[in-house]
Amino acid sequence: MYPDARYEHVRHAGNVCDLAVLLAVGVNPGQPREVLGVSVSLSEAEVHWREFLEGLSARGLKGMELIISDDHSGLKARLYLFGQAARRSVFPSVPWQRCQFHLAQNAQSHIPRVSLRKTLGGVLKSIFNAPSKADAMELEKRALNQYAKIAPDWCEWLDQNLEEGLTVFSFPTSHWRKIRTTNGLERLNREVARRTKVATLFPNKESCLPE
């Protein structure tokens, strides 16, 4: 399952607010992606994600093998993906893959000099493209030793965040390309943006939902 969120301008309780549109896309073997659910909430706070996931579960969602998403902003702490507390309370046995594309983007803000961006970006790419998790962890260890003095913040970030993007190695290699990132959602997001940009303001929460 790929959970995601976007924000839309909505008139709510007498005010114009940026409300979070939470959605989830699922993939079954041999079938196209399908939207599992959509919900409009005040924010991406853990309580709203939990209500959304509980709704999916109540409607019969089961058999999930992996959840792939970004570490959405605005939540309590680093581990609270969409939030992870919500995921763990509703689907505690389902592993999580943090999107490697967004992970690499986040890494850029911890690099101390522009001149190091290409080098450290290449290091992270080589880790993600390692043939196994053991090899990836060995490459991380080498990077931490090599760049500890010239990029300490990046090394600290890498040590704290990297493993969240390595769950992919627990799955068959034939699946890796499609489960490393949330890039498969980009087409859907572009289509949603194309349709919603003509509506500069939604009159209520219900009008944000698909018919």
C-alpha positions in Angstrom: 0.0 0.0 0.0 1.1 3.5 -0.8 -0.4 6.2 1.6 0.1 9.8 0.7 -1.3 13.2 1.4 -1.9 16.5 -0.3 -3.4 19.8 0.8 -6.4 21.7 -0.7 -8.0 25.1 0.1 -11.3 24.4 1.7 -13.9 26.5 3.4 -14.4 24.8 6.8 -16.1 26.1 10.0 -16.5 29.5 8.5 -12.8 29.8 7.6 -10.6 29.0 4.6 -8.2 26.3 5.6 -5.6 24.1 4.0 -7.0 20.6 4.7 -5.1 17.4 4.3 -6.5 15.0 1.7 -5.3 11.5 2.8 -5.3 8.7 0.3 -4.1 5.2 -0.1 -3.3 3.3 -3.3 -3.0 -0.5 -3.4 -1.4 -3.0 -5.8 -2.4 -6.6 -6.3 -0.2 -9.0 -8.3 -1.0 -8.8 -12.0 -3.5 -6.0 -11.5 -3.3 -2.2 -12.0 -3.0 0.1 -9.0 -6.3 1.1 -7.4 -7.3 3.8 -4.9 -8.2 2.1 -1.7 -9.6 5.2 0.1 -9.6 9.0 0.4 -10.3 11.1 3.4 -10.3 14.8 4.2 -8.8 15.8 7.6 -7.7 18.9 9.4 -4.0 17.8 9.2 -1.6 14.8 8.9 -1.6 14.4 12.6 -1.3 10.8 13.9 -4.9 10.8 15.1 -6.2 11.5 11.5 -4.0 8.9 9.9 -5.1 6.3 12.5 -8.8 7.1 11.8 -8.1 6.8 8.1 -6.2 3.4 8.4 -8.9 2.1 10.8 -11.5 2.9 8.2 -9.6 0.9 5.5 -9.3 -2.0 7.9 -13.0 -1.9 8.8 -13.9 -2.0 5.1 -11.9 -5.3 4.8 -8.4 -4.3 3.8 -6.1 -7.2 4.6 -3.2 -9.2 3.3 -0.9 -6.3 3.0 2.8 -7.2 2.6 4.4 -3.7 2.6 3.6 0.0 3.2 5.7 2.4 1.1 5.6 6.2 1.8 7.5 9.3 2.6 8.2 10.5 6.1 5.5 13.2 6.0 6.3 16.6 7.6 4.3 18.1 10.5 4.2 15.0 12.6 5.6 14.5 16.1 9.0 12.9 15.5 11.2 11.2 13.0 9.6 7.8 13.5 6.1 9.1 13.2 5.5 8.4 9.5 1.9 9.2 8.6 2.3 8.6 11.6 4.1 5.4 12.3 2.2 5.2 15.6 -1.0 5.0 13.5 0.5 2.3 11.2 1.7 0.3 14.2 -1.6 0.4 16.0 -3.7 -0.6 12.9 -1.3 -2.7 10.9 1.4 -3.7 13.4 2.8 -6.6 11.4 3.2 -4.9 8.1 6.7 -3.6 7.3 7.4 -0.1 6.1 9.6 1.1 3.3 10.5 4.8 3.4 10.7 6.3 -0.1 14.3 6.3 -1.1 13.8 9.2 -3.5 12.5 11.5 -0.7 15.1 10.1 1.7 17.9 11.2 -0.7 16.3 14.6 -1.0 16.1 15.0 2.7 19.8 14.0 3.0 20.8 17.1 0.9 19.8 19.5 3.7 22.4 17.9 5.9 25.4 18.3 3.6 27.7 21.1 4.8 29.0 22.2 1.4 27.6 22.4 -2.1 30.8 20.8 -3.4 30.1 17.7 -1.4 26.5 17.1 -2.7 27.5 15.1 -5.8 29.9 13.0 -3.9 27.6 12.2 -0.9 24.6 11.8 -3.2 26.6 9.2 -5.1 27.5 7.4 -1.8 23.8 7.2 -0.9 22.9 6.0 -4.3 25.5 3.2 -4.1 24.0 2.1 -0.8 20.5 2.0 -2.2 21.8 0.0 -5.2 23.8 -2.5 -3.2 23.1 -6.2 -3.9 21.9 -6.9 -0.4 21.1 -5.3 2.9 24.4 -6.6 4.4 26.3 -4.9 1.6 24.3 -1.7 2.0 25.1 -1.6 5.8 28.8 -2.2 5.0 28.8 0.7 2.6 27.1 2.9 5.2 29.8 1.9 7.8 32.5 2.9 5.4 30.8 6.2 4.6 30.4 7.1 8.3 34.1 6.4 8.8 35.2 8.4 5.8 33.0 11.5 6.1 32.7 11.8 9.9 35.0 14.8 10.1 34.0 16.7 7.0 30.2 16.0 7.1 29.3 15.2 10.7 25.7 16.3 10.4 25.1 14.2 7.3 26.7 11.2 9.0 24.5 11.6 12.0 21.4 11.9 9.8 22.5 8.8 7.8 23.0 6.7 10.9 19.5 7.7 12.2 17.5 7.4 9.0 19.1 5.1 6.5 17.7 1.7 7.7 14.2 3.0 7.1 14.9 2.9 3.4 16.3 -0.6 3.3 13.2 -2.7 3.9 13.2 -3.3 0.2 16.0 -5.8 0.6 13.6 -8.2 2.4 11.7 -8.7 -0.8 12.5 -10.5 -4.0 14.9 -8.6 -6.3 12.3 -8.5 -9.1 10.1 -6.3 -6.9 12.8 -3.8 -5.8 12.3 -1.3 -8.6 8.7 -0.7 -7.9 8.8 -0.7 -4.1 11.9 1.5 -3.5 10.0 4.8 -3.9 6.5 6.3 -4.1 7.2 7.4 -7.7 4.3 5.3 -8.8 2.0 7.8 -7.2 3.3 10.7 -9.2 1.0 10.1 -12.2 -2.0 10.0 -9.9 -0.9 13.2 -8.1 -0.4 15.0 -11.4 -3.9 14.0 -12.5 -5.4 15.1 -9.2 -3.5 18.4 -9.4 -4.8 18.9 -12.9 -8.3 18.5 -11.8 -8.2 20.5 -8.6 -6.2 23.5 -9.8 -9.3 24.8 -11.6 -11.1 24.9 -8.2 -9.2 27.6 -6.3 -11.4 27.0 -3.2 -13.6 24.0 -2.3 -16.8 25.0 -0.5 -16.7 22.1 2.0 -14.8 19.0 2.9 -17.2 16.7 1.0 -16.5 18.5 -2.2 -12.8 17.4 -2.0 -13.9 13.7 -2.2 -14.3 11.8 -5.5 -17.8 11.1 -6.6 
